[in-house]
Amino acid sequence: MTKKDTIKIFEDGAISTAWDSDNEKWYISIVDVISVLTQSIDPAAYWRKLK
């Protein structure tokens, strides 16, 4: 998998992304998305409980 790692900005929060050129798909960090959307103090714990 060839990746081009980038950081996207959404509502002043950083979201880690990776491009998979073989499959032509973007992968995003769900913990970063949770952090931006919920403003949780511990987004990783929020994700563990949610999943």
Buried (B, 14 or more C-beta within 10 A) or exposed (E): EEEEEEEBEEEEEEBBBBBEEEEEEEBEBBBBBBBBBEEBEEBEEBBEEEE
